[in-house]
Amino acid sequence: MKIRVGILGATGAVGQKFISLLEGHPWFEITAVAASARSAGRAYGEVVNWIEKGPIPEAIARLEVQEARSDHPNLACDFVFSGLDASVAGDVEEAFARAGYAVISNAKNFRMHPDVPLLIPEVNPEHLALIERQDWGSSGYIVTNPNCASVGLTMTLKPLHDAFGIKQVHVTTMQALSGAGYPGVASLDALGNVVPHIGGEEDKLETEPQRLLGGLEVPADFETSAQCNRVPVVDGHTACVSVSFVRPPSSLDAVQKAIRAFRPPSEVNGLPTSPDRALELLGPENAPQPRTHVDLGKGMTVSIGRLRPCPLLDVKFVCLVHNTIRGAAGGAILNAELLAQKGKILRKNSEL
């Protein structure tokens, strides 16, 4: 019997991606969808503006949309994924945790809460210990995944930090339109243009990697300077990164070896959404490119290219992450798989 899943914010872009990726999942089955009051009480297929590739799964199209409410958190499922907008996510996610649900969130509201894991399974699975500190008056808890651009940056920094210790990071991102949700950026702003500002994004890139790469109590001790840009690409956040190290590597080969030698913790191996390679170091000088490489590992692999010496810091490179899969719904699903493997997701009463 599969574990029953509810989707909060099911009609939005991230909610739709959850539905698309969970179709045929070997462990999880969607049994409840929730959205705003204006969609509640009608069949999902009638109210959603479906923007995913392929048709809506028939079983999901027939589900009645429930209202995602903070005053009555009650869905027929064992745990919930949250694709809610940050404007409402805080109250609703807390209410579901208080009602005894495991909440796997893509929203920003609880990412920096000291007792809530900010999780990338390949990077910091030990941070799940923070769940034990949460007290919502029930068995419920909240786990978050990072900002979509932070995911790609942090995963590339992980083997470098382990091998050499990171001292400083400078990152400039070129972020896809899908990261803005739907309808997102107006066409006259996006086409043939670069928008050199994404609200709140630079703060996330300057703080989340340190928490992810640090311990439970103390974040990693390095400085980051970020500049974020919206570019006319559909999917795929590209980042140009320069890094300096506490223990500078003896050669560029040493950096390449550190990246190629990276392996996820054993507890992550074999999870249904885990890619064969979490990091892929590419050889061509013109790689990575969103059009060519964004779907590596079914969108769960972060690709790295143009690794070379940096005249100001130590090394520089370009990395690419699929922002709506690895950086959003796919990353949250991998988080849930790790939690299920560890016995942290409990079945609730079937009559709910």
N, C-alpha and C positions, 0 to 999 in steps of 0.2 A: 504494500500500500504506500503510495507516494505521500510526501509531506505537502500539506495544503498551503497555498500561497495566496495572499491578498496583495493587490496593487493599489497604493494610495497615489492619487494623481494620475489615474490610468488613462485619461484622455489626452494628456500632454505628450510632448515629444519624447521625454525620458520614459514615461509610462508605456508608451507604444513600443519603445525599444525593449523594455522588459518583456512585454507580451511576445514580441517577435523572437527574442533570444530563448525564451522559456518553452517555446513550442517543441514538444517532443523531448523535454528534459528528462533524464532517467531517474531523477530523485524528486523533482518538484512538479506540482500540478496547480495551475491557477484555478481557484474556486470562488474568488471574490474580487470585484473591481470597484473602486470608489473614486469619486471626483466631487466637484462642487455641487451645490444644491440645484443649479439649473440643469444638470444632467441626470440627477437622481430620479429613480423610478421608471426609467426607460431602458430598452435594450442597448447594450454597448454599441452594437453595429449601427444603431439609429442616430447616436449622438456624437460619435467620434469623427473628427476630420482626419482620416487615416492617411499618414504620410510615409509609412514604411513601404519597402518593396514587397510585392506580393500581397495577396488578399488577407483580410483579417481571419485568423483561425475561426472556424465555424462555431466551435464550442464557446469561444470567448465572445463572439458577436451576439450570441443569444443571452449572455449573462445580464441580469438586471444591475444597473449601476446603483450603488449605494452612495449616500452622502458621507464624505470624509469629515466627521464631526469630532470636535474636541470634547463636547459634552455628552456624547454617547458613542464611545469607541467600541464597536461590536460588529465584527465581520466573521463569516464562516470560514475560518482558516486557522492555521497553526502559527504563522508569522507573517509579517508584512514587509514588502519593499516600499520605500517612499520615493516617489518622483515628484513630490510636491514642490511648488514654488516656495522660496524662502519666506515670502510674506505671510504664509499660513503654516509652514512646516513645523515651526517650533511648538506651538500649542497642540497641534494634532499629534505629532510624534510623541510628545511627552504624555498625552492622554492615553495613547495606545500602550506605551510602556507601563504606565500606572495600571492599566487594565490587564497586564500580564502577557502582553505580546512582545516577542523579539522584533525590534524595528531595525531594519537594515536600510540606512538612509543615504540618499545621494545629495541631500540638501546641505547647506553650509552651517545651519544654525547651531549644531552641537559639535562641530569639528574640533574646536579648541577647548571644549569642556574638559577639565582635568580628569574626570572619571569616565569619559567616553572614548573608546578606542578610535583613532584615526588610522585606518587599516589598509595596507596593501599586503596580501598574504605572502608574497615572495620577499618582502622587505622586513616586516615587523610583526609576525604572527604572535610573538610573545606579549604584545600589547593587549591581547584579548584578556589578560589577567585583570585589566581595569574593570571588566564587567562586574567582578565580584565586589567592587567598591560602590556600585550604583545601588541606590535605594529608592525605588519608586513606590514602595509599599506593596510590592508584588514580586513575582518572578520575572517580570518584564525587564528589558534593557534596550539600549540603543547602541548601535555600531555604525560608524560613518565611513564612507570612502572619500578620498581627497578631491580637491578641485581637478577638473579634467586635464589642465596643463601641468599641474603639480605632479600628477601620476607619472607622466612620461619623463619629466625632469628627475624626479626622485628615483625612479627605477634605474635610470642611467647613472645617477650619482652613487647608488648603493655599492657596487663593486669597487668603485674608486675610493669611496670613503673607508671601506673596510681595508683596502690595501695600503692607502697612502695618507688617509686623514685629510678631509677637506678644510681649507682655510677660507677661501673666498670663491664666490660664484657670480658671474655676470651672465644674464640670460635675456635674450630678446625673442619674443614669440611672434609667430604669424599664425593666428588662430582662425579656424574654419567657421563659416557662417552657421553651421548646425549647432555650434556651441551656444548660440544666442537663443535657442529654442525656436518655436514657431508662433507667429510669423517671422520673428527675428528682426534682422536689419532690413530697413527699407531698400528696395532695389536701387534707387537713385543714389543711396549712400554707399552701396556695396559694389556695384558693377564698375569695373575699370578704376578702382579706388582702393586706398588703404586707410583705415580709420585708426589713428594712433592712440586710442584710449578704449579700455574696456573696464567699466566701473567695478572697483574692488578687486580686480584680478591681480594686480601687481602686489597688493598686500598679501594675498594668498600664496603667491609664489615665493615671497620673501619670508614666510613664517612656517608654512606647512611642511616643507622638506626637513627642516630642523627637528620638528616634532616626530616625524616619521622615522628619521635616522638616529634619534636619540633614545634614551632610556625611558622608563615609566615616569620618572620624576623630573628629569632634566633633559631639555632638548639638546641636540647636537650643537656644538659651539663653532659655527661658521657664519659668515656674513653673505647675504645675497642681495644683488641689485637687479631688479626686473623691469623690463619695458614690454608692454603687451599691445599687440596690434591685431585688428580684425581685417582679414583679407578675403578676396572672392574665391574661396575654395569651399566645396560642400562639406567634406569630412576630412579631418586630420589636422592636428595642431603640430606645427613645426617649430622647433626652438633652436636658436644658435647660442651655444653655451661656451663660456670660457671658465676655467677652473684653476685655482692655485691650491697647492697641497702643503700640509704640515711636513710630510716626508717626501720631497720631490722624487719621482721615479727616475731610475738611472737612464731610461731610454723610452722612446715611444712604443717600442716592442713590449715593454713591461706593462704599459697601459693597455695595449691590445690584449695581452695575455690575461690581465685581470678581468677584462670584460668577457672574453671568450670562456674563461674558467667559471664564470658565475653560474651557480646552480641554485634553484629555490630550495628552501628547507624541505626535508623528506616528507613532512606532513602535507605539503602542497602537491607533491607529485601524484598524479592519478586522479585528481579532482576533475569532474567532467568538463569544466570550462578552462582548466589550466592548459596553456599552449605547450607544445613540445619544447619551444625555446622562448623564455620570457624576454630575452634580449637578443637581437640579431645584428652583428657588426657587418656592415655591407662594404664591398670593395670598390665599386665604381665611383669615380670622382663626383658624379652628378647625383648621388644617392645620399639620403632617401628623398623620395618625392611622394606626395600624397596620392597622386593618380596611380602610381605603380606599387607602392609599398604599404599603404594604409591598412590593407586587409590581411597582412601577414599574420599567421596564427589565428585565422578567423577574426581578426581585429584585436586580438589580445597580446600580440607581440609588439614590443617597442623596438623600432629600428634605429640604428646609429650609423652615421657615416661622416666622411670628411674629417676624420680624426688626424690632428696634426699639431705641431708645436705652436704655442701662442707667444708672441713677442712681448706681451704685457704680463700675462699670468703664466701658467705652466703648459696647459694643453687647451685646445678648443675642438669642438665637434658640432654636428647637427643631429638632432634626434626628432623622431616623429612618433606620435601616438594617435590612435583612433579615439577621438574625444567622446563619441557617444557609446562606444563599446568598452574598450579598456578604461577609458576615462569616466565612464558613467555606469550604464546598466550592467555591462559585462563585468566590470570590477565589483559591483555590489553583489552580483550573483556568485562570483568566486568567493567573496566574503561569506555569503550564506552557506556555500558548500563546505568551507572550512569549519564554520560553526556547527553544521550538521554532523560532520565527521567527528567532531569533538564531543558530540552529545549535548550541545548547548541549545538546540532547538527542540522543544518538547511539544508533543501533540496535545491540542486543547480538546475540550469536550465537543463531540461531533454535533450536538444539538445546537451549537451557537449559529 
